[in-house]
Amino acid sequence: MSITTKASSRWEGDLRGGNGTMRLPSGTYEGPYSFKSRFGEGASRENGTNPEELIAAALSGCYAMYLANVLDKAGHKPEFVEAEASVRMDTDGGPNIAAGKLTVRVRAAGLDEATLQEK
């Protein structure tokens, strides 16, 4: 199976003084981003988001869904799977994703820590 998804963005102005909008074609998200939200004091409702924040959201969402399926297939019906992702961007030589980390909390029927670590 192959799935293709997309999103779009528009940037207006120069790097430091400009601003942009990122949007999902589904209409479930459209929001601003700026130099300040990406490189400054961080994302906020006022400043907007940043691409790395959206990558972290996608990573945590994908992993939580995947792990819930793995656990269910192994006979451990999940009550919940919480995944928190952090993404570190480095700017040396141009912006790049340098590291990522997932922290996961799970509650599932009959699941202990050792079994979870195997999955």
Phi, psi and chi 1 to 4 in degrees:
 res  aa     phi    psi   chi1   chi2   chi3   chi4
   1 MET       -  143.0  176.8  169.8   62.9      -
   2 SER  -132.8  133.5  176.8      -      -      -
   3 ILE  -126.8  129.7  -60.5  170.2      -      -
   4 THR  -113.8  128.9  -58.7      -      -      -
   5 THR  -124.3  164.9   59.4      -      -      -
   6 LYS  -149.8  166.1   62.1 -177.9  179.5  178.0
   7 ALA  -150.3  168.7      -      -      -      -
   8 SER  -138.6  161.0   63.8      -      -      -
   9 SER  -146.4  157.2   60.9      -      -      -
  10 ARG  -137.0  129.5  177.9 -178.9  171.3  115.0
  11 TRP  -114.8  134.4 -174.3  -97.8      -      -
  12 GLU  -123.9  129.4  -63.3  177.9   -3.1      -
  13 GLY    95.9 -171.1      -      -      -      -
  14 ASP   -82.3  177.9   64.3   13.0      -      -
  15 LEU   -59.9  -53.0  175.4   63.4      -      -
  16 ARG   -81.5  -32.9  -67.9 -173.9 -174.4  -87.8
  17 GLY  -100.9  -10.0      -      -      -      -
  18 GLY   -81.9 -177.1      -      -      -      -
  19 ASN  -155.0  163.5   58.5   69.8      -      -
  20 GLY  -144.5  174.9      -      -      -      -
  21 THR  -133.4  134.0  -58.0      -      -      -
  22 MET  -110.7  142.3  -68.7 -176.0  -81.7      -
  23 ARG  -145.2  150.0   63.6 -175.6   61.1   78.3
  24 LEU  -101.4  137.7  -55.5  179.5      -      -
  25 PRO   -64.3  -20.5   18.4  -26.4      -      -
  26 SER   -69.4  -17.1   62.8      -      -      -
  27 GLY    84.7    0.9      -      -      -      -
  28 THR   -77.8  -17.3   57.3      -      -      -
  29 TYR  -147.7  133.4  175.4   79.4      -      -
  30 GLU  -149.9  125.2  179.7  174.1  -28.5      -
  31 GLY  -158.4  163.8      -      -      -      -
  32 PRO   -81.3  158.8   31.1  -35.4      -      -
  33 TYR  -148.5  158.1   71.0  115.6      -      -
  34 SER  -152.1  173.4   64.9      -      -      -
  35 PHE   -57.2  -43.9 -177.3   86.9      -      -
  36 LYS   -63.3  -41.1 -174.2  175.8  179.7  179.9
  37 SER   -72.5  -21.6   71.6      -      -      -
  38 ARG   -96.6  -43.4 -171.1  163.8 -169.6 -150.7
  39 PHE  -115.7  -10.5  -59.7  107.3      -      -
  40 GLY   -97.3 -124.9      -      -      -      -
  41 GLU   -76.5   -4.1  -63.7  175.1   14.4      -
  42 GLY   106.1  169.6      -      -      -      -
  43 ALA   -71.7  145.9      -      -      -      -
  44 SER  -159.8  170.3   69.6      -      -      -
  45 ARG   -57.6  -36.6  -75.2 -174.0 -168.2 -100.1
  46 GLU   -75.8  -42.2  -64.0   78.8   32.3      -
  47 ASN   -83.1  -27.0  -63.0  -18.8      -      -
  48 GLY   101.6 -169.9      -      -      -      -
  49 THR  -102.6 -163.0 -173.0      -      -      -
  50 ASN  -150.0  159.1   60.5   62.6      -      -
  51 PRO   -57.5  -37.5  -26.2   35.0      -      -
  52 GLU   -67.4  -34.3  -66.7   74.2   29.7      -
  53 GLU   -63.5  -40.3 -175.1  175.6   54.9      -
  54 LEU   -69.9  -34.8  -63.4  175.7      -      -
  55 ILE   -63.4  -44.1  -69.8  168.5      -      -
  56 ALA   -62.0  -40.3      -      -      -      -
  57 ALA   -63.0  -43.2      -      -      -      -
  58 ALA   -64.9  -43.4      -      -      -      -
  59 LEU   -61.5  -47.3  176.2   60.6      -      -
  60 SER   -65.9  -40.1   66.0      -      -      -
  61 GLY   -65.0  -44.8      -      -      -      -
  62 CYS   -62.4  -45.9  -71.8      -      -      -
  63 TYR   -66.8  -42.0 -170.6   78.5      -      -
  64 ALA   -60.3  -42.8      -      -      -      -
  65 MET   -65.9  -43.9 -172.9  180.0 -120.3      -
  66 TYR   -61.7  -49.6  166.3   78.1      -      -
  67 LEU   -64.0  -37.9 -176.1   56.6      -      -
  68 ALA   -58.2  -40.9      -      -      -      -
  69 ASN   -67.4  -44.2 -174.3   50.2      -      -
  70 VAL   -59.9  -46.3  167.7      -      -      -
  71 LEU   -64.5  -44.0  -66.1  172.6      -      -
  72 ASP   -60.4  -44.8 -170.8   45.5      -      -
  73 LYS   -64.7  -25.8  -74.5 -176.2  173.8 -176.0
  74 ALA   -88.5    5.2      -      -      -      -
  75 GLY    89.4   14.2      -      -      -      -
  76 HIS  -115.5   83.1  -58.0  -74.1      -      -
  77 LYS   -61.1  118.8 -174.5  166.9 -177.3   67.6
  78 PRO   -76.9  135.1   21.6  -25.5      -      -
  79 GLU   -79.2  -43.5 -178.5 -179.6  -36.1      -
  80 PHE  -158.2  155.1   68.3   81.5      -      -
  81 VAL  -131.6  118.8  175.4      -      -      -
  82 GLU  -108.8  126.9  -68.6  178.0   -1.8      -
  83 ALA  -125.2  131.5      -      -      -      -
  84 GLU  -118.6  125.1  179.8  179.9  -81.7      -
  85 ALA  -111.1  141.4      -      -      -      -
  86 SER  -120.8  143.0   62.3      -      -      -
  87 VAL  -127.8  127.8  172.7      -      -      -
  88 ARG  -105.8  125.8 -170.0 -176.3   85.3 -134.4
  89 MET  -103.6  133.3  178.5 -173.6   61.8      -
  90 ASP  -108.1  147.7  -73.0  -14.8      -      -
  91 THR  -111.4   -0.8   57.9      -      -      -
  92 ASP   -65.6  121.6  -63.0  -26.4      -      -
  93 GLY    77.3   13.5      -      -      -      -
  94 GLY   109.1  152.2      -      -      -      -
  95 PRO   -64.8  134.5   15.1  -20.4      -      -
  96 ASN  -151.8  153.1   66.2   78.4      -      -
  97 ILE   -79.8  113.4  -58.3  -60.6      -      -
  98 ALA   -94.2  -28.8      -      -      -      -
  99 ALA  -160.9  156.7      -      -      -      -
 100 GLY  -143.5  153.6      -      -      -      -
 101 LYS  -144.6  137.8  178.5 -177.2  174.9 -176.2
 102 LEU  -115.6  134.2  -87.1  170.6      -      -
 103 THR  -118.3  130.0  -56.8      -      -      -
 104 VAL  -127.1  137.1  179.7      -      -      -
 105 ARG  -122.0  137.0  -71.6 -172.9   52.9 -135.0
 106 VAL  -138.3  141.4  175.7      -      -      -
 107 ARG  -129.2  118.5 -177.3  174.8  -61.7  147.7
 108 ALA  -146.4  148.3      -      -      -      -
 109 ALA   -57.4  125.1      -      -      -      -
 110 GLY    68.9   15.8      -      -      -      -
 111 LEU   -98.7  127.9 -176.9   66.3      -      -
 112 ASP  -113.3  171.4   59.4   28.1      -      -
 113 GLU   -58.7  -42.4 -177.7   68.0   25.5      -
 114 ALA   -64.1  -42.4      -      -      -      -
 115 THR   -66.5  -40.1  -54.9      -      -      -
 116 LEU   -61.0  -42.9  176.5   59.4      -      -
 117 GLN   -62.8  -30.5  -66.6  -59.0  -39.4      -
 118 GLU   -68.5  -30.9  -69.4  174.3   11.1      -
 119 LYS   -79.0      -  -56.1  -61.4  173.9 -160.5
